[in-house]
Amino acid sequence: MRILLWHVHGSWTDAFVRGRHEYLLPVLPGGGSWGLGRAGRDWPASVREVALAELDAGSIDAVVLQRTEEAAEVTRVLGRRPGVDLPAVYVEHNTPKGDVPFTVHPLGEQRDIPIVHVTHFNELFWDSGKARTKVIEHGIADPGYLYTGEVPELGVVVNEPVRRGRVTGTDLLPRFATAAPLQVFGMGSDGLAEATGIPAPRLIIRGDLKTTELHRELSRCRAYLHPLRWTSLGLALLEAMHLGMPVLALATTEAARAVPPEAGCISTDVEELRRCARLLVNDPEEARRRGKAAREAALERYGLERFLADWDQVLADLGAARPQRGSQERVASGDAALKVSGPDALAAARERNTQ
């Protein structure tokens, strides 16, 4: 199948595009949220960058929506209506906001586009109304067992911890920093020291590293800390478990299902987590033992093969329900379906997508 989707959530997309389909990612000269394309990622050749305005609308078999505005954009640019004459599915990456647990999903009043939640917690807490729903749990491309734990510090991966504050548990970091020094990875960490008051010896800002480097540096930390209060399920947590790291996690949202007790420590009691942090810092062998349990659990539940098989079934169901279109509207060759697009065409696409 030829699947249109925007590059919105990098880690999730990294798993999704490793399937057996052709994936069309809109690209704009300036990138941005409507035109990231591959963004330099080392993805298979089946992941194609396309100028949306130059794409043959009849060549697309399905669209995977991830933002509510995307359905209208597809209709405006391509003239096909997701869920009506273009098979579509909506991936909900986020926990509900607002009046939880009464938050009604934006697609809750329709039945044409099914909603795929990435965690069981999300499906439980969103009011999805009349929409059909399914849960496809995350899948991770296994980076391998890289854990050394040689540095007696806690690794934390979080994007924009200052802006997101209590959502990401940023206010809890000073308490954990008294148990062990913190290495914080991720985007938007400027000002974290000032916001938390943690002195430099106890807080090291590592910044946004490339995936391979992140995995290598994170694996050197004694344990992984997941202090997030309200998130679907941090993919960095699952990656850390794949690496073989023991994890210290708040027992909130889906983390309570993802992290077994033997994988480290999971609790809503911050003091219990701090005690476990001290234990793991002082006992490298115990840390290694729990890390191996974490890896085993992650491989069993969040493997890439299962994730792609689940998505193949959803896409097959979409294909079976695909509206019949005239043969003149379709093209036989994938390459023929993409019209040649030079700088002028890309500029036009950008203008249309940003109006």
Contacts in CASP RR format, 6 or more apart in sequence:
PFRMAT RR
TARGET T0000
AUTHOR 0000-0000-0000
METHOD contacts of the structure
MODEL  1
MRILLWHVHGSWTDAFVRGRHEYLLPVLPGGGSWGLGRAGRDWPASVREV
ALAELDAGSIDAVVLQRTEEAAEVTRVLGRRPGVDLPAVYVEHNTPKGDV
PFTVHPLGEQRDIPIVHVTHFNELFWDSGKARTKVIEHGIADPGYLYTGE
VPELGVVVNEPVRRGRVTGTDLLPRFATAAPLQVFGMGSDGLAEATGIPA
PRLIIRGDLKTTELHRELSRCRAYLHPLRWTSLGLALLEAMHLGMPVLAL
ATTEAARAVPPEAGCISTDVEELRRCARLLVNDPEEARRRGKAAREAALE
RYGLERFLADWDQVLADLGAARPQRGSQERVASGDAALKVSGPDALAAAR
ERNTQ
1 21 0 8 1.000
1 22 0 8 1.000
1 61 0 8 1.000
1 62 0 8 1.000
1 315 0 8 1.000
1 319 0 8 1.000
2 21 0 8 1.000
2 22 0 8 1.000
2 24 0 8 1.000
2 59 0 8 1.000
2 60 0 8 1.000
2 61 0 8 1.000
2 62 0 8 1.000
2 334 0 8 1.000
2 337 0 8 1.000
3 21 0 8 1.000
3 22 0 8 1.000
3 23 0 8 1.000
3 24 0 8 1.000
3 60 0 8 1.000
3 61 0 8 1.000
3 62 0 8 1.000
3 63 0 8 1.000
3 64 0 8 1.000
3 315 0 8 1.000
4 24 0 8 1.000
4 26 0 8 1.000
4 50 0 8 1.000
4 55 0 8 1.000
4 60 0 8 1.000
4 62 0 8 1.000
4 63 0 8 1.000
4 64 0 8 1.000
4 74 0 8 1.000
5 13 0 8 1.000
5 16 0 8 1.000
5 23 0 8 1.000
5 24 0 8 1.000
5 25 0 8 1.000
5 63 0 8 1.000
5 64 0 8 1.000
5 65 0 8 1.000
5 66 0 8 1.000
6 25 0 8 1.000
6 26 0 8 1.000
6 33 0 8 1.000
6 34 0 8 1.000
6 35 0 8 1.000
6 36 0 8 1.000
6 66 0 8 1.000
6 67 0 8 1.000
6 70 0 8 1.000
7 13 0 8 1.000
7 25 0 8 1.000
7 35 0 8 1.000
7 36 0 8 1.000
7 37 0 8 1.000
7 38 0 8 1.000
7 39 0 8 1.000
8 33 0 8 1.000
8 66 0 8 1.000
8 67 0 8 1.000
8 93 0 8 1.000
9 66 0 8 1.000
9 93 0 8 1.000
10 39 0 8 1.000
10 41 0 8 1.000
11 235 0 8 1.000
11 236 0 8 1.000
11 239 0 8 1.000
12 91 0 8 1.000
12 93 0 8 1.000
12 118 0 8 1.000
12 138 0 8 1.000
12 235 0 8 1.000
14 41 0 8 1.000
14 43 0 8 1.000
14 141 0 8 1.000
14 211 0 8 1.000
15 138 0 8 1.000
15 139 0 8 1.000
15 140 0 8 1.000
15 141 0 8 1.000
15 304 0 8 1.000
15 307 0 8 1.000
15 308 0 8 1.000
16 23 0 8 1.000
16 64 0 8 1.000
16 311 0 8 1.000
17 23 0 8 1.000
17 43 0 8 1.000
17 44 0 8 1.000
17 46 0 8 1.000
17 47 0 8 1.000
18 43 0 8 1.000
18 44 0 8 1.000
18 141 0 8 1.000
18 304 0 8 1.000
18 308 0 8 1.000
19 44 0 8 1.000
19 46 0 8 1.000
19 308 0 8 1.000
19 311 0 8 1.000
19 312 0 8 1.000
20 308 0 8 1.000
20 312 0 8 1.000
21 46 0 8 1.000
21 315 0 8 1.000
22 46 0 8 1.000
22 48 0 8 1.000
22 334 0 8 1.000
23 46 0 8 1.000
23 47 0 8 1.000
23 48 0 8 1.000
24 48 0 8 1.000
24 50 0 8 1.000
24 55 0 8 1.000
24 60 0 8 1.000
24 338 0 8 1.000
25 35 0 8 1.000
25 36 0 8 1.000
25 37 0 8 1.000
25 38 0 8 1.000
25 47 0 8 1.000
25 48 0 8 1.000
25 49 0 8 1.000
25 50 0 8 1.000
26 34 0 8 1.000
26 35 0 8 1.000
26 37 0 8 1.000
26 49 0 8 1.000
26 50 0 8 1.000
26 51 0 8 1.000
26 52 0 8 1.000
26 349 0 8 1.000
26 353 0 8 1.000
27 35 0 8 1.000
27 36 0 8 1.000
27 37 0 8 1.000
27 38 0 8 1.000
27 49 0 8 1.000
27 50 0 8 1.000
27 51 0 8 1.000
27 346 0 8 1.000
28 34 0 8 1.000
28 35 0 8 1.000
28 51 0 8 1.000
28 346 0 8 1.000
28 349 0 8 1.000
28 350 0 8 1.000
28 353 0 8 1.000
29 343 0 8 1.000
29 346 0 8 1.000
29 347 0 8 1.000
29 350 0 8 1.000
30 350 0 8 1.000
31 37 0 8 1.000
31 39 0 8 1.000
34 73 0 8 1.000
34 353 0 8 1.000
34 354 0 8 1.000
35 350 0 8 1.000
35 353 0 8 1.000
37 49 0 8 1.000
38 47 0 8 1.000
38 49 0 8 1.000
41 47 0 8 1.000
48 338 0 8 1.000
50 338 0 8 1.000
50 341 0 8 1.000
51 341 0 8 1.000
51 342 0 8 1.000
51 345 0 8 1.000
51 346 0 8 1.000
51 349 0 8 1.000
52 73 0 8 1.000
52 77 0 8 1.000
52 78 0 8 1.000
52 349 0 8 1.000
52 352 0 8 1.000
52 353 0 8 1.000
53 77 0 8 1.000
53 345 0 8 1.000
53 348 0 8 1.000
53 349 0 8 1.000
53 352 0 8 1.000
53 353 0 8 1.000
54 338 0 8 1.000
54 339 0 8 1.000
54 340 0 8 1.000
54 341 0 8 1.000
54 345 0 8 1.000
54 349 0 8 1.000
55 78 0 8 1.000
55 337 0 8 1.000
55 338 0 8 1.000
55 339 0 8 1.000
56 331 0 8 1.000
56 337 0 8 1.000
56 338 0 8 1.000
56 339 0 8 1.000
57 78 0 8 1.000
57 79 0 8 1.000
57 80 0 8 1.000
57 329 0 8 1.000
58 80 0 8 1.000
58 325 0 8 1.000
58 329 0 8 1.000
58 330 0 8 1.000
58 331 0 8 1.000
58 337 0 8 1.000
59 330 0 8 1.000
59 331 0 8 1.000
59 334 0 8 1.000
59 337 0 8 1.000
59 338 0 8 1.000
60 78 0 8 1.000
60 80 0 8 1.000
60 86 0 8 1.000
61 87 0 8 1.000
61 318 0 8 1.000
61 319 0 8 1.000
61 322 0 8 1.000
62 86 0 8 1.000
62 87 0 8 1.000
62 88 0 8 1.000
62 89 0 8 1.000
62 315 0 8 1.000
62 318 0 8 1.000
62 319 0 8 1.000
62 322 0 8 1.000
63 70 0 8 1.000
63 74 0 8 1.000
63 82 0 8 1.000
63 86 0 8 1.000
63 87 0 8 1.000
63 88 0 8 1.000
63 89 0 8 1.000
64 88 0 8 1.000
64 89 0 8 1.000
64 91 0 8 1.000
65 71 0 8 1.000
65 74 0 8 1.000
65 82 0 8 1.000
65 88 0 8 1.000
65 89 0 8 1.000
65 90 0 8 1.000
65 91 0 8 1.000
65 113 0 8 1.000
66 90 0 8 1.000
66 91 0 8 1.000
66 93 0 8 1.000
68 106 0 8 1.000
68 107 0 8 1.000
70 82 0 8 1.000
71 81 0 8 1.000
71 82 0 8 1.000
71 88 0 8 1.000
71 113 0 8 1.000
73 353 0 8 1.000
74 80 0 8 1.000
74 81 0 8 1.000
74 82 0 8 1.000
74 86 0 8 1.000
75 81 0 8 1.000
75 82 0 8 1.000
76 352 0 8 1.000
77 349 0 8 1.000
77 352 0 8 1.000
77 353 0 8 1.000
78 86 0 8 1.000
80 86 0 8 1.000
82 88 0 8 1.000
82 112 0 8 1.000
82 113 0 8 1.000
83 112 0 8 1.000
83 113 0 8 1.000
84 112 0 8 1.000
84 323 0 8 1.000
85 323 0 8 1.000
85 325 0 8 1.000
86 323 0 8 1.000
87 318 0 8 1.000
87 319 0 8 1.000
87 321 0 8 1.000
87 322 0 8 1.000
87 323 0 8 1.000
88 112 0 8 1.000
88 113 0 8 1.000
88 318 0 8 1.000
89 113 0 8 1.000
89 114 0 8 1.000
89 115 0 8 1.000
89 116 0 8 1.000
89 314 0 8 1.000
89 315 0 8 1.000
89 318 0 8 1.000
90 107 0 8 1.000
90 113 0 8 1.000
90 114 0 8 1.000
90 115 0 8 1.000
90 116 0 8 1.000
91 115 0 8 1.000
91 116 0 8 1.000
91 118 0 8 1.000
92 105 0 8 1.000
92 115 0 8 1.000
92 116 0 8 1.000
92 117 0 8 1.000
92 118 0 8 1.000
92 122 0 8 1.000
92 126 0 8 1.000
93 118 0 8 1.000
93 232 0 8 1.000
94 122 0 8 1.000
94 232 0 8 1.000
95 121 0 8 1.000
95 122 0 8 1.000
95 125 0 8 1.000
95 230 0 8 1.000
95 231 0 8 1.000
95 232 0 8 1.000
95 253 0 8 1.000
96 103 0 8 1.000
96 105 0 8 1.000
96 122 0 8 1.000
96 125 0 8 1.000
96 126 0 8 1.000
96 127 0 8 1.000
97 103 0 8 1.000
100 125 0 8 1.000
101 125 0 8 1.000
101 127 0 8 1.000
102 127 0 8 1.000
103 125 0 8 1.000
103 126 0 8 1.000
103 127 0 8 1.000
104 127 0 8 1.000
104 129 0 8 1.000
105 115 0 8 1.000
105 126 0 8 1.000
105 127 0 8 1.000
105 128 0 8 1.000
105 129 0 8 1.000
105 131 0 8 1.000
107 113 0 8 1.000
107 115 0 8 1.000
107 128 0 8 1.000
107 131 0 8 1.000
108 115 0 8 1.000
108 127 0 8 1.000
108 128 0 8 1.000
108 129 0 8 1.000
108 130 0 8 1.000
108 131 0 8 1.000
109 129 0 8 1.000
109 130 0 8 1.000
109 131 0 8 1.000
110 130 0 8 1.000
110 131 0 8 1.000
111 130 0 8 1.000
111 131 0 8 1.000
111 132 0 8 1.000
113 131 0 8 1.000
114 131 0 8 1.000
114 132 0 8 1.000
114 133 0 8 1.000
114 134 0 8 1.000
114 314 0 8 1.000
115 126 0 8 1.000
115 128 0 8 1.000
115 131 0 8 1.000
115 132 0 8 1.000
115 133 0 8 1.000
115 134 0 8 1.000
116 133 0 8 1.000
116 134 0 8 1.000
116 135 0 8 1.000
116 136 0 8 1.000
116 314 0 8 1.000
117 123 0 8 1.000
117 126 0 8 1.000
117 133 0 8 1.000
117 134 0 8 1.000
117 135 0 8 1.000
117 136 0 8 1.000
118 135 0 8 1.000
118 136 0 8 1.000
118 137 0 8 1.000
118 138 0 8 1.000
118 232 0 8 1.000
118 233 0 8 1.000
119 135 0 8 1.000
119 137 0 8 1.000
119 138 0 8 1.000
119 232 0 8 1.000
119 233 0 8 1.000
119 253 0 8 1.000
119 254 0 8 1.000
119 257 0 8 1.000
120 135 0 8 1.000
120 137 0 8 1.000
120 254 0 8 1.000
120 257 0 8 1.000
121 232 0 8 1.000
121 233 0 8 1.000
121 253 0 8 1.000
121 254 0 8 1.000
121 257 0 8 1.000
122 135 0 8 1.000
122 232 0 8 1.000
122 254 0 8 1.000
123 133 0 8 1.000
123 135 0 8 1.000
134 314 0 8 1.000
136 307 0 8 1.000
136 310 0 8 1.000
136 311 0 8 1.000
136 314 0 8 1.000
137 301 0 8 1.000
137 302 0 8 1.000
137 306 0 8 1.000
137 307 0 8 1.000
137 310 0 8 1.000
138 233 0 8 1.000
138 235 0 8 1.000
138 238 0 8 1.000
138 302 0 8 1.000
138 307 0 8 1.000
139 238 0 8 1.000
139 302 0 8 1.000
139 303 0 8 1.000
139 304 0 8 1.000
139 306 0 8 1.000
139 307 0 8 1.000
140 235 0 8 1.000
140 238 0 8 1.000
140 239 0 8 1.000
140 242 0 8 1.000
140 298 0 8 1.000
140 302 0 8 1.000
140 303 0 8 1.000
140 304 0 8 1.000
140 307 0 8 1.000
141 304 0 8 1.000
142 242 0 8 1.000
142 299 0 8 1.000
142 303 0 8 1.000
142 304 0 8 1.000
143 215 0 8 1.000
143 239 0 8 1.000
143 242 0 8 1.000
143 243 0 8 1.000
144 242 0 8 1.000
144 243 0 8 1.000
145 243 0 8 1.000
145 244 0 8 1.000
145 295 0 8 1.000
146 215 0 8 1.000
146 216 0 8 1.000
146 219 0 8 1.000
146 243 0 8 1.000
146 244 0 8 1.000
147 219 0 8 1.000
147 243 0 8 1.000
147 244 0 8 1.000
147 245 0 8 1.000
147 288 0 8 1.000
147 291 0 8 1.000
147 295 0 8 1.000
148 219 0 8 1.000
148 220 0 8 1.000
149 219 0 8 1.000
149 220 0 8 1.000
149 221 0 8 1.000
149 222 0 8 1.000
149 245 0 8 1.000
149 284 0 8 1.000
149 287 0 8 1.000
149 288 0 8 1.000
150 220 0 8 1.000
151 183 0 8 1.000
151 220 0 8 1.000
151 221 0 8 1.000
151 222 0 8 1.000
152 180 0 8 1.000
152 181 0 8 1.000
152 222 0 8 1.000
152 281 0 8 1.000
153 180 0 8 1.000
153 181 0 8 1.000
153 182 0 8 1.000
153 183 0 8 1.000
153 204 0 8 1.000
153 221 0 8 1.000
153 222 0 8 1.000
153 281 0 8 1.000
154 176 0 8 1.000
154 179 0 8 1.000
154 180 0 8 1.000
154 181 0 8 1.000
154 182 0 8 1.000
154 183 0 8 1.000
154 221 0 8 1.000
154 222 0 8 1.000
154 223 0 8 1.000
154 224 0 8 1.000
154 225 0 8 1.000
154 248 0 8 1.000
154 277 0 8 1.000
154 281 0 8 1.000
155 182 0 8 1.000
155 183 0 8 1.000
155 184 0 8 1.000
155 185 0 8 1.000
155 218 0 8 1.000
155 221 0 8 1.000
155 223 0 8 1.000
155 224 0 8 1.000
155 225 0 8 1.000
156 173 0 8 1.000
156 182 0 8 1.000
156 183 0 8 1.000
156 184 0 8 1.000
156 185 0 8 1.000
156 224 0 8 1.000
156 225 0 8 1.000
156 226 0 8 1.000
156 227 0 8 1.000
157 184 0 8 1.000
157 185 0 8 1.000
157 186 0 8 1.000
157 214 0 8 1.000
157 218 0 8 1.000
157 224 0 8 1.000
157 236 0 8 1.000
157 239 0 8 1.000
157 240 0 8 1.000
158 164 0 8 1.000
158 168 0 8 1.000
158 170 0 8 1.000
158 184 0 8 1.000
158 185 0 8 1.000
158 186 0 8 1.000
158 189 0 8 1.000
158 227 0 8 1.000
158 228 0 8 1.000
158 236 0 8 1.000
159 186 0 8 1.000
159 187 0 8 1.000
159 188 0 8 1.000
160 168 0 8 1.000
160 187 0 8 1.000
160 188 0 8 1.000
160 189 0 8 1.000
161 168 0 8 1.000
161 169 0 8 1.000
161 170 0 8 1.000
161 173 0 8 1.000
161 184 0 8 1.000
161 188 0 8 1.000
161 189 0 8 1.000
161 192 0 8 1.000
161 195 0 8 1.000
162 170 0 8 1.000
162 188 0 8 1.000
162 189 0 8 1.000
162 190 0 8 1.000
162 191 0 8 1.000
162 192 0 8 1.000
162 195 0 8 1.000
163 188 0 8 1.000
164 170 0 8 1.000
165 171 0 8 1.000
166 229 0 8 1.000
167 228 0 8 1.000
167 229 0 8 1.000
167 230 0 8 1.000
167 231 0 8 1.000
168 227 0 8 1.000
168 228 0 8 1.000
168 229 0 8 1.000
168 231 0 8 1.000
169 227 0 8 1.000
169 228 0 8 1.000
169 229 0 8 1.000
169 250 0 8 1.000
170 192 0 8 1.000
170 195 0 8 1.000
170 196 0 8 1.000
170 227 0 8 1.000
171 196 0 8 1.000
172 227 0 8 1.000
172 270 0 8 1.000
173 182 0 8 1.000
173 184 0 8 1.000
173 192 0 8 1.000
173 196 0 8 1.000
173 198 0 8 1.000
173 203 0 8 1.000
173 227 0 8 1.000
174 196 0 8 1.000
174 197 0 8 1.000
174 198 0 8 1.000
175 270 0 8 1.000
175 274 0 8 1.000
176 182 0 8 1.000
176 225 0 8 1.000
176 227 0 8 1.000
176 248 0 8 1.000
176 270 0 8 1.000
176 273 0 8 1.000
176 274 0 8 1.000
176 277 0 8 1.000
177 196 0 8 1.000
177 198 0 8 1.000
177 202 0 8 1.000
177 203 0 8 1.000
178 202 0 8 1.000
178 274 0 8 1.000
179 274 0 8 1.000
179 275 0 8 1.000
179 277 0 8 1.000
179 278 0 8 1.000
179 281 0 8 1.000
180 222 0 8 1.000
180 223 0 8 1.000
180 277 0 8 1.000
180 278 0 8 1.000
180 281 0 8 1.000
181 201 0 8 1.000
181 202 0 8 1.000
181 203 0 8 1.000
181 204 0 8 1.000
182 198 0 8 1.000
182 202 0 8 1.000
182 203 0 8 1.000
182 204 0 8 1.000
182 225 0 8 1.000
183 204 0 8 1.000
183 206 0 8 1.000
183 217 0 8 1.000
183 218 0 8 1.000
183 221 0 8 1.000
184 192 0 8 1.000
184 203 0 8 1.000
184 204 0 8 1.000
184 205 0 8 1.000
184 206 0 8 1.000
184 207 0 8 1.000
185 206 0 8 1.000
185 207 0 8 1.000
185 208 0 8 1.000
185 209 0 8 1.000
185 214 0 8 1.000
185 217 0 8 1.000
185 218 0 8 1.000
185 236 0 8 1.000
186 206 0 8 1.000
186 207 0 8 1.000
186 208 0 8 1.000
186 209 0 8 1.000
187 207 0 8 1.000
187 208 0 8 1.000
188 207 0 8 1.000
188 208 0 8 1.000
189 205 0 8 1.000
189 207 0 8 1.000
192 198 0 8 1.000
192 203 0 8 1.000
192 205 0 8 1.000
193 199 0 8 1.000
193 200 0 8 1.000
193 203 0 8 1.000
193 205 0 8 1.000
196 203 0 8 1.000
206 217 0 8 1.000
209 217 0 8 1.000
215 239 0 8 1.000
215 243 0 8 1.000
218 224 0 8 1.000
218 240 0 8 1.000
218 243 0 8 1.000
218 245 0 8 1.000
219 243 0 8 1.000
219 244 0 8 1.000
219 245 0 8 1.000
221 245 0 8 1.000
222 246 0 8 1.000
222 280 0 8 1.000
222 281 0 8 1.000
222 284 0 8 1.000
222 287 0 8 1.000
223 245 0 8 1.000
223 246 0 8 1.000
223 247 0 8 1.000
223 248 0 8 1.000
223 264 0 8 1.000
223 277 0 8 1.000
223 280 0 8 1.000
223 281 0 8 1.000
223 287 0 8 1.000
224 237 0 8 1.000
224 240 0 8 1.000
224 241 0 8 1.000
224 245 0 8 1.000
224 246 0 8 1.000
224 247 0 8 1.000
224 248 0 8 1.000
225 247 0 8 1.000
225 248 0 8 1.000
225 249 0 8 1.000
225 277 0 8 1.000
226 234 0 8 1.000
226 236 0 8 1.000
226 237 0 8 1.000
226 240 0 8 1.000
226 247 0 8 1.000
226 248 0 8 1.000
226 249 0 8 1.000
226 250 0 8 1.000
226 255 0 8 1.000
226 259 0 8 1.000
227 250 0 8 1.000
228 234 0 8 1.000
228 250 0 8 1.000
228 252 0 8 1.000
228 253 0 8 1.000
228 255 0 8 1.000
229 250 0 8 1.000
229 252 0 8 1.000
230 252 0 8 1.000
230 253 0 8 1.000
231 253 0 8 1.000
232 253 0 8 1.000
232 254 0 8 1.000
233 253 0 8 1.000
233 254 0 8 1.000
233 255 0 8 1.000
233 258 0 8 1.000
237 247 0 8 1.000
237 249 0 8 1.000
237 255 0 8 1.000
237 258 0 8 1.000
237 259 0 8 1.000
238 258 0 8 1.000
238 298 0 8 1.000
238 302 0 8 1.000
240 247 0 8 1.000
240 294 0 8 1.000
241 247 0 8 1.000
241 258 0 8 1.000
241 259 0 8 1.000
241 263 0 8 1.000
241 291 0 8 1.000
241 294 0 8 1.000
241 295 0 8 1.000
241 297 0 8 1.000
241 298 0 8 1.000
241 302 0 8 1.000
242 295 0 8 1.000
242 298 0 8 1.000
242 299 0 8 1.000
242 302 0 8 1.000
243 295 0 8 1.000
244 291 0 8 1.000
244 292 0 8 1.000
244 294 0 8 1.000
244 295 0 8 1.000
245 291 0 8 1.000
245 294 0 8 1.000
246 263 0 8 1.000
246 264 0 8 1.000
246 280 0 8 1.000
246 287 0 8 1.000
246 288 0 8 1.000
246 290 0 8 1.000
246 291 0 8 1.000
246 293 0 8 1.000
246 294 0 8 1.000
247 259 0 8 1.000
247 263 0 8 1.000
247 264 0 8 1.000
247 265 0 8 1.000
247 266 0 8 1.000
247 291 0 8 1.000
247 294 0 8 1.000
248 264 0 8 1.000
248 265 0 8 1.000
248 266 0 8 1.000
248 273 0 8 1.000
248 276 0 8 1.000
248 277 0 8 1.000
248 280 0 8 1.000
249 255 0 8 1.000
249 259 0 8 1.000
249 265 0 8 1.000
249 266 0 8 1.000
249 273 0 8 1.000
250 266 0 8 1.000
250 267 0 8 1.000
250 268 0 8 1.000
250 270 0 8 1.000
250 273 0 8 1.000
251 266 0 8 1.000
251 267 0 8 1.000
251 268 0 8 1.000
252 268 0 8 1.000
255 266 0 8 1.000
256 266 0 8 1.000
258 297 0 8 1.000
258 298 0 8 1.000
258 301 0 8 1.000
258 302 0 8 1.000
259 266 0 8 1.000
259 294 0 8 1.000
259 297 0 8 1.000
260 266 0 8 1.000
260 293 0 8 1.000
260 294 0 8 1.000
260 297 0 8 1.000
262 290 0 8 1.000
262 293 0 8 1.000
263 290 0 8 1.000
263 291 0 8 1.000
263 293 0 8 1.000
263 294 0 8 1.000
263 297 0 8 1.000
264 276 0 8 1.000
264 280 0 8 1.000
264 290 0 8 1.000
264 291 0 8 1.000
264 293 0 8 1.000
264 294 0 8 1.000
265 272 0 8 1.000
265 273 0 8 1.000
265 276 0 8 1.000
265 277 0 8 1.000
267 273 0 8 1.000
279 286 0 8 1.000
280 286 0 8 1.000
280 287 0 8 1.000
280 290 0 8 1.000
281 287 0 8 1.000
331 337 0 8 1.000
339 345 0 8 1.000
341 349 0 8 1.000
END
